[in-house]
Every structure is written in C-alpha cells, then in structure tokens.
Amino acid sequence: MTMIKDEQIATAGLADWRKLGQGLHARFTTSDFASGARLVAAIAEVGDSLGHHPRVTVGDGFVDLKAISSDAIYRDSEGVEHVVEWVTQRDIDLARKVSEVAADQGLRADPAGITVVELALDTANSADVSPVWAALLTGTTASSGRGSTGDDVRDATGRVPILWFQETEEHETPRQRFHLDVWVAPELAQERIAAAVAAGGEIVDDSNAPSFTIIGDPDGNRACVCTSA
C-alpha cells in the first residue's frame, strides 16, 4: 500500500493523533489500569475487523498507541519502489476507528503526552557501522536497513529507539561525549557481544565484565553491554 505523505496526514482530520517520526501516535488518558485494558480490548476488536493493529503500551492512567505499516511502498524519483515502515491509508482508517472507540468510552486524547525519541549518529560509513549497532541493540543484524531506504536500525518489535545515520565527511574520531548502555540478561551478554563483534565491532575493554563490556564500531563509537551480574 502506498505511503501517505505528511501533507495528506495533516489534512486527514485526525484530531487525536500526531505524526511523529514514521508513524501516527496517540495517548488516551484513563482513570486506572483496568479502564486502559478495556480500551485495548475494544481496539483489538477494531483491529481484527480491519486486519491491522496498532502497537500498544498500557500504564496506570494512559494508553499509548502507534499506527504504522511495515509494508508501505515508497517510490523514489526514478520510480523504483521500496518497502518501508510508514503511514498508509490503513493506518488512517485505524486511527479514526480507535478515536471513535475512545470517545464512546469517554476517554480524552492527550497530544502533549506524546514523545518519540530517535537516535542519530554522524558517520561517513553507515553501511559499515549499522550492522554493529543493529547487533548491539537487538542481537542480530536483521534490523539494519529494515523498513528504510538507508541503513537505519529499526527493531521490528520496537524494543529500542530507531537509530539513523547522519551522513558526514570523513573525519578523525572525536572524543565521545555520550554513549549507550545496552542492558541484557546476564546469561545473554556473551551472545550479544559476539553478535556485535561478528558484525564488525570490537571489544574495547572487558576488564569490568560481566558488569559491563565496552564495544566499539568501525568509526570508533562506543557502547557498553551491561548486566546486573
């Protein structure tokens, strides 16, 4: 299904929803967890009828929703089709139905409560560093380039934020001012480290293992694989 452009989304009349990043997002406030669960149950029925479901997070006092299609079609300037993660008409239809269900239950949308965080890394070598970060963040390289026309790291299950790469000129590796701590179960730490190394990374320092092990990508960017051990 063809991806929907931002201008079309803006005129779709989705008062409860906002386009953030690649998908449509909404938060509905609830009185308690049980009322949130009732909303999710009703949304499940709507999704079943449409053959398309949102991603859901339920907490005490809110239900967060994301509507996105994993098989949206993007056509580049030469007419070549690419399968990407983006909003399609099915997401517009789903969002409208969800808003109707929420209104029937007397729930209010809270657009101010929606935030999406993406990670961006400057590099001239995204093809080389992307598999390392995919393995670090998700355990495999399958998320490298998934759902995008570039080398973005996008986990299909939404466990971690999207990591995309800002193209730069070649330059010396600067001193890193921040890094990611990737927490995994203690028994899976060596497997995650091995996956990152197999993807082109290197072990920079394992003197504090199993508490944390520092991994570097081909550009010299670093992250820690951390455990509670």
NORURJO-V111337 format. One record per helix or strand of 3 or more residues. SS is the DSSP state (@ for helix, = for strand). FROM is the first residue (numbers start at 0). TO is the last residue. If there is no record, write none. Layout:
ss:SS from:FROM to:TO
ss:SS from:FROM to:TO
This chain:
ss:@ from:5 to:9
ss:= from:17 to:19
ss:= from:22 to:28
ss:@ from:32 to:49
ss:= from:54 to:58
ss:= from:61 to:66
ss:= from:68 to:74
ss:= from:80 to:85
ss:@ from:88 to:103
ss:@ from:110 to:112
ss:= from:118 to:122
ss:@ from:125 to:137
ss:= from:162 to:166
ss:= from:179 to:182
ss:@ from:185 to:197
ss:= from:201 to:204
ss:= from:211 to:215
ss:= from:221 to:225
